Amino acid sequence: MVRQIHGILTLALGPPPASDTTFTWQYLDKDGKAQELKATPIEFSKELNTPKSIKITNSTVHDMFSLVNDPRNEYNTLLTVNRLGNIVGGRPITYINVPMSTIKAACISMLKAGLPIFFGSDVGKYSNSQKGIMDLDLIDYELGFNVRLGMSKAQRLMTGESAMTHAMVLTAVHLDEQGKSVRWRVQNSWGEGAGTDGWFVMSDAWMDEFVYQAVVEPRFVTKEIRDILKTKPKVLNLWDPMGALA
């Protein structure tokens, strides 16, 4: 349906400029001052994709990659999803499948370095958006209904009971005296009316069960993990829940 989608967008927004045609973009900067940019699409793309413009710290966005926790599949292997990705000639979308302990260790190291982490989760389970809490003990279903919900993370994925449904950002972690994570501070995108001015708290146990993906810098994982990126990925079906968030 690419042709039809292109037609709809063209009718609504006008035809896109040719790659070598100069366009004018007027906008307000962070201080509210009017600015104007004149460039061709190719020039604009090159300007936005320089290491200087997108540099985080020692790495660029291009260097970062996804760790996932998918207990249905073998750990320390590379995964991808059939037909995932919409850029011809772009970087393939792949995931390194690792235990949650590896994901947590990388996230803790990044937070200690002052870096936030993009992560994907099934946000609707055992969560309260008004209070900003994600915790397995939030609702006692067994007490209320005399029913124990005992499906494993792998079983929830296999049956469609769970999938990555939402992306948020990790901004801090509470560690105990042994350095083990207890709870995590999360910045959500639902506005200041959700949680505490938009901030949530996620228990470590909730993370184990409902966090599936974290985007990390290479220097915060071992060489053995990084080398997995050089291997041939296992291709999951295009409807697989690992591709729900991309």
N, C-alpha and C positions, 0 to 999 in steps of 0.2 A: 504493500500500500504506500510505498514511498512517493510514487507519482501523485497519488491522491492527497497525501499529507502536504506535499510541496504546493499543490494547487490551492488547498485551503489556506495555508500560511501566506501565499502570495496574494490571495484575495483580501485577507485580513490586514496584512502588514505592508503589502507592496512587494514588488520583485526585489530579490536580494541583489546587492551591487556585484558587478563582475570583479574577478580577483584583482584586476589592474585598474579599476575605476575608483577614484577618490571619493570618499563619503565624508560627511560632516556630522560629528556627534557632539551635542551640547548637553552638559550635565552640571550638577552641583557637587562640589568637592566636600570633604568632611567638615570644612568650616562654613559651608553654606554659600560659598562664592561660585558664581557662574563660570564655567570653563568650556572651552571648545577644542575639539581634536579633529584634525583633518589628516586622513591617511587612506591608503588602499587596504583591503582586507588582508593581503599578504604582509604588508608593513605592520599592520596592527597585531597580527598573529606573532610575528617575529619579536616585536617589542614586548609582548606579554610573556613570551616563552624564553627569555634570556635568564641565565642563572641568577643574575642580580635581581630581577623582578620577582622571582618566586622562591628565593633562597629562604630556608627555614633556619638552619644553623650550619653544620658542616655538610649537610646533604641538601639536595634540591628535591622538589616534588617528584621529579622523574626517577629519583633513586629509591623512593619509598615503595613499600610493597605490603601486601595483606597477609597476616597470619589468621588462620581460621581454626576453629575447633569443631570437627565433624567426626564424632565417634563411630559413625557408620563405616568410615573408610580408614585405611591404615595411616598411622601417624608418620610424620617425617616424609611425606610424599607431596607431590605437586598436583593440584586439582585445577580444572577449568570447567566451564559450562558451555555446552554446545550453543553456538550462535550468540553468545554473550559479547557485547561490544558493538559500537555503531560507527566506528571510525575506520575507513578503508586505509590500510597501511599503518594503522596506529599500533600502539603497544598492546599485545594480547593481555587479557585479564586473567590472571592466575592467582591461586591461593596456596600458601604453604600450610598443610594440615598438621597441627601440633597439639600436644596436650594443653589444657588450660594453664598448667604451671608455667609453661614456656611463654604463653601470652601474658600472664600476670607479671612474670619477671621482666619482660621487655617493657611493659607499661610502667612498672615501678621505676625502672631505670630512666625512662624518658621523663617521667614526672620529676624525679630528683634533678634532672638536667634542666628543668624549667620548661618542658615541652608538653603541650596538650596532645591528646590522642583521639583521633576519629575512630569510633567503634560502632559495630552493628549488633542489634539485639532484637529480641521479641518483646517489645516494650509493654504489651498489654497484659502480660501474665503477672499475677501477684504484685500489682502496682496500683498506686493511688495518685492520679495526676494532680489532684487538688493539694494534697499534703506533700507531694514530691517524694514519695517513698517507694522503693522497689525492694521487697523483702519476702522471702519464702514464708515467714511467720506472720505476714500481714493479715491473712485470712485463714482461719482454721476450718477448712471444709470438713474434716473428719468429725469435729465436734458438732458442727451444725447439721450435717447430713448423714453422718455415720457411714461415710464413703471415703476410702483412702485412695488418693490419686498417686499411683506408684509407677507410672511410666518413666522410663529412663530418657535421657536426652536423645539417644539414638532412636528409640522407639517413637518419640514425638516427631522427629524429623521424618521417619519412614512412613508414618501414618498421616502426615500433613497437619498434625496438631500444633506444630511449631515451625517457625521460619524467621528469617531476619525481616523485620517489618519497619525498623526505624533506625536512623543514625543519630548519634549524639556525640558529645565530647567529654572525655575524662580530663579533669583539671586538678585533682588532688587525691591522695590516698591516706588513710589512717592505718599505721602499722603498729603492731604490738611490740613488746620488748624483744621478741625473737626476730623481728623484721617481717613477720607474716601480715599480709593484708587483712584488714577487718571490715572496712567499708570504703566506698569510693565517692568522691564528689563529682557530680555530673552536670554539665551545662546543656540544657535542652533548648529547643527552638520553638516552643509553644507560647512564648510571650511571658510577661511578668505575672500573669494571672495564674500560671501553673507552678506548683511547687512553691518555694520561697524565692520570690522575684525571678522565677525561671530556673532556679537551681534545684537539683534532686540529690538524694542520698541513695546509694545502691549498696546493699549488703554483699559481702564477699560470696556468700552461699548463692545469692541470686545470680551473681556473675557466672558462677560455675554452671548453672543450669540454663541461662537464657542469653548469655553473650556468646556470639559466634565469630566475630571478626574484629580485628584491630589493625590499623595501618601504622606501621612502625618504620623507623630509620634503620638502615643496615647495621650501623655500629652498635646497636643495642641487642643484637642476637649473635650467636656464635657463627664461626665460619662454616661449620657443618650445616647449620640452618640456611645460611645464605647460598651455599652450593646447591641446595635443592632446586633453586631457581633455574639451574642449568639442565635439569633433567626433563624428560618428556612427561607432560601432565596427563593424568587420567581425565578423560572427558566425561562429565556428567550429563544426563539428559537435559534438554533445554528447559524443562519444567521443574528441575531440581530446586529445592528450597535454598540451596547455597547461592543461587543466582537471583534471588528475590530482591536483594538490595543493590547488588553489583558493587 
